[in-house]
Amino acid sequence: MTGAGPVRAGLALGAAALLASGPPALAQAYQCRVPERVSVPRIAPDGERRELRVTGYTFALSWSPEHCRDAGSRAGRLRQCNRRNGWFGLIVHGLWPEGPGGRWPQWCRTRYRPSGEMLARRLCMSPSAALLARQWAKHGSCMVRRPSTYYRVQQILWDSYDKPDLDRLSRKDGLTAGDLRDAWIAANPHFPRGSIGIDRNERGWLEEIRLCYDNDWMPTDCGRRRYGPANAAPLSIWRGL
């Protein structure tokens, strides 16, 4: 498990980016209503416990319209998809610590759980209490001591980006993975192209943008596992809004 130094460095980096960049150019929660608190689901580990040295981080941003498109009959039951609580574009899937040798720490020991109020405050960033709780239990517990710190780091990173207009980009003829990376760099010039991973489904539609950081919270090369399709690879973006 990491010490406090990298976390403080990450907070400082996020705060500096916030001051330098100002508010995001495009809000990703097109509308958003949240309750004062939500019930906190109990999360059961579904894999082995791995307490490894942290060597870097992945910040995963899901494209909500594609998730809701694939949700099928469940979409009406999901806060993220039912449109009663907001319309969402990019959302935070999670912040994941990376480990040595292509492995990652997960399900580390912790006695802390997030509160319902803590989760409710983040529902415009990650519109699922179950997702937020799971990300803490599986990933955040291997990074920091308390869930409040984990969510705070997520929020600072999220607020520090200018998000490209993916609805507009989706209309480009012959769209490629490289076009999406270029759009992210145009909005956030400090990101090298190699630090912007893309996850697309088997049909070629965008599912996630994965931003890769080193242990000092600087954008770094994603490597083959996280980078995803080559820049020339075709890409489609489902608008669905």
Steps between C-alpha positions, in 0.01 A plus 500: 500500500628848419593765752361851523767659277363395159148589606607850606685534171185398313288748690753775431508411130122505478471830684762657273314380192174638638651844554667500160217373285185644656162325469449220248396610151217246487315363801464124466201465732262683268245510779544351843289464815630324808343404833651610830611144568470154353515153650849350502509158334714225647769395258631143501843436345479303176871432466817440693651752740821649356690749713774611262728799469329778303696606190245726331132569445226473240209744503215339304226718350205307360284621210156476656285485182672177392459347845129584500460370147640164611294495821189391309199440722699604811545857374175624655613385845841667485553857625760540229258409222141574596526877440296580810812618685713633216639445153863396505792501256839409642488376858765375740522121501784493749854583602713185495846444648744312279764256624823345377511248218166594347305401813302730725413509871138431587264424789746617765410476868304795636260564784356815342183533292365810329194671643176554308558875505851453360370293209209735427737796454679311218197384300542767231853371441423126539120451488488168687537446873591136434775602258644753744495254789656222292779723370598590855492139621690354205742779408494794739574279801839423342588869457394696808366440848155657475235512225458876538861547381451264206188683380667837553791403273250377238308826518809717467619308196153509345463874553846573359420388144336684215282228348484493119158509336463131416151551359647729235802278444274200442372664180843506334525283189760226529547554873806325646644437845769755416233767440367444851850521648563821304174649629602422858843658445346811339297549818783391736838571333711361785397142413738306272318291242636180650336577836146485359365146489176407325274203563250410226265205490505217249276705267751787495301743718666713769457371855772682697785746496781386730749763614833361617712653779832410658553477874563876518164575335648609169345374173703204377504244221213254538686201355332241283255370760334834571556689172244309295448543126767660282443858386397392151235258631139594417285614791130570542337704779135439585326826574176365640418828676 
